[in-house]
Amino acid sequence: MRIPFKINQLGFLLLFVLVSSQLFGQDTEPRYVQFSGVVVTEDENGDPEPLPYTNIAILNTSRGTISEFDGFFSIVAESGDTVVFSRVGYQDVQHVIADSLSDDFYSWYQVMSQDNVLLPEAVIYPWPSREHYKIEFLAMDVTDELRQLAEENMAEELLEAMVYEMPADGKETFNYENARAWNEYRYEGQYKPQHIFDPIAWSKFIKAWKNGDFKRKKK
């Protein structure tokens, strides 16, 4: 009569181990959320404006993304992860994904503060020292021809023409290409919105037309 009791006891033990493993397995399973939001900063008037090209990274991992031209970002994170927001010229910010989230989507509005870094002043002279510069400057013979040439080079028309003809530097080119790439990526697989019926766009166009922005510049 003891054999069935031992069998039942063994079956109960196996059932307890199976249920316990399932319960513990559920507790250790990671929970992922779609962490999305907008990164902004304050403009010169104190109003919020989008902050593009901000790095959004999960601390101690290789996962991360970057905010788009309008400040929007989206990344898959795990509950309990620490998200680090960083950008050159701004203070780093860390945000922890809460463990008590009831939804798989988590939105966040991150404000970045500018970080003022004072660099030591650097003065470059074409001479070894300021004293040598004074000596060479006092000994310089500035003729009327050289003075006239300098005045022509500083003419307002010439400077304005140089502004339009001078190619963009590395920073301007980088910002333009990044904005163009993000814009194409945003509307990939669909038609881009047309602003022909946008009253704000028409208002800007009429204002620019009245200001003469479309007139050909005289060289």
URFENBEL-V759952 format. One line per field, one symbol per residue. ss: DSSP state (a for helix, b for strand, c for the rest). phi: phi as a letter, one per 20 degrees, with the letter a starting at -180 (. if undefined). psi: psi as a letter, one per 20 degrees, with the letter a starting at -180 (. if undefined). Layout:
# URFENBEL-V759952
ss=???
phi=???
psi=???
This chain:
# URFENBEL-V759952
ss=caaaaaaaaaaaaaaaaaaaaaaaaaaacccbbbbbbbbbbbcccccbbbccccbbbbcccccbbbcccccbbbbbbbcccbbbbbcccbccbbbbccccccccbbbbbbbccbcccccccccccccccaaaaaaaaacccccaaaaaaaaaaccaaaaaaaaaaccccaaaaaaaaaaaaaaaaaccccccccccccaaaaaaaaaaaaccccccccc
phi=.efgfffffffffffffffffffffffeffddceecrcdcbeefenefcfdfleeccefmcdeabbfefenfbbbecdgnfdeddbafncffcdceffedfdceccdbdddddfdedeeffcdddfdgbfffffffffefdeeffffffffffeffffffffffefffefffffffffffffffffdfnbeffedfdefffffffffffffmfefffee
psi=iighghghgghhgghggghghhghhhhipqpqqoorapprrpahjjqpqqnrkppoqppkrjqraqqahjiqqpqprqpiqopppqqpjqpqpppppqikqiqippqqoppppqooooqqppppqirhrhghggghghipoorhghgghghhhjqhgghhhhghipqqaggggghghgggghghhhkpjrpqppkhjohgghghghghghikijqppp.
